[in-house]
Amino acid sequence: MTQILIDGSSGGGQLLRSSLTLSLITGQPFRITRIRGSRPKPGLMRQHLTCVNAAQQISNAQVEGATLGSTELTFTPSTLQSGDYHFSIGTGGSTTLVLQTLLPALLHANAPSALRIEGGTHNPMAPPFEFIDQCYLPLLKRMGAKATVHLEKPGFMQAGGGIITANINPLKKWKPLHLLDRGELITTYGAILHAHLHRSIAERELTSAAAILNWSADQFTITDQPQSSGPGSILLLAAQFEHITEISSSVAQMGRRAEAVGISAAKGLRNFLGTNAAVGYHLADQLLLPLSLAGKGSFTTFTLSKHTQTHMTLIPQFLPVQFTAAEIAPGNHLIKVSKAP
């Protein structure tokens, strides 16, 4: 089978992770060069390496270049194997990104699988666990997937130590998904997960977010997480609609004011609520791969992220699909996935 060549400088870790997922499902080998070439620290970091090693383990793949800092990788999968797997990142790197690499592939395995992944569960620049559970996975279930996820222990970016688990059953056939409108608004709410920090930090996050969204304080909950291995705080702002749920989040970091955490999350949700698009900025990128596996689908979104555009270039190298994107109204794009001619 011909090896697919990928220039990794056009994207970050998502380009590598999606290549691994697609290779596992299609059986096509690939070689990626200049991995994360546009990032300040190019090459494989520990969470990327965990994805590679996990993908190797579940498919008995032949891999070259799987070392920290490597900027080139060759991946040749063998037979995809179901099983009971445990992967530890060893840092606070994102467990949810490892999960999103493996879950679509294990849906194609021949028997149920169980995953246990240790690391960070609430990280900057990665979907928090709640986004996977409430936004991403429900849509995969509508497409035929049978999988559940569970947050066993929260872990923030510095100390890590968080644990997520997943149970995944084989998929019979992907169903197309069309998300052209979000439906009626059901509820909005905010949640702050808070570990080993002064409560005033969470209260300042709440106050700044509430002011931007014009929400009352009783729309928020603050939950202490004493079981967390280290300090951390994340603000989650959710809007649940008839057909979809959107979550905007922001994570506390050293040197970042609590007010900035609240403002960032609130602006993210406000931007989504200010449009008629069904799918948010981050979810749009994540939906392209399962829709491509179904061979058909469509959704509206309000902004085409760099990740989304990179995905639209990568996926057709593995699957016989094509994408079209058209602005159907100011700030509202229609993305369609169809079989390639």
Sequence and secondary structure as in RCSB ss.txt:
>XXXX:A:sequence
MTQILIDGSSGGGQLLRSSLTLSLITGQPFRITRIRGSRPKPGLMRQHLTCVNAAQQISNAQVEGATLGSTELTF
TPSTLQSGDYHFSIGTGGSTTLVLQTLLPALLHANAPSALRIEGGTHNPMAPPFEFIDQCYLPLLKRMGAKATVH
LEKPGFMQAGGGIITANINPLKKWKPLHLLDRGELITTYGAILHAHLHRSIAERELTSAAAILNWSADQFTITDQ
PQSSGPGSILLLAAQFEHITEISSSVAQMGRRAEAVGISAAKGLRNFLGTNAAVGYHLADQLLLPLSLAGKGSFT
TFTLSKHTQTHMTLIPQFLPVQFTAAEIAPGNHLIKVSKAP
>XXXX:A:secstr
   EEEEGGGS HHHHHHHHHHHHHH   EEEESTTTTSSS S  HHHHHHHHHHHHHHT EEE  STT S EEE
E       EEEEE SSS BHHHHHHHHHHHHTTSSS EEEEEEEBSB TTS  HHHIIIIIHHHHHHTT EEEEE
EEE  BTTTB EEEEEEEE  S    EEES   SEEEEEEEEEEESS HHHHHHHHHHHHHHHT  GGGEEEEE 
TTSSS EEEEEEEEEESS EEEEEEE  TT  HHHHHHHHHHHHHHHHTS  SB HHHHHHHHHHHHHHT EEEE
ES   HHHHHHHHHGGGTSSEEEEEEEEETTEEEEEEEE  
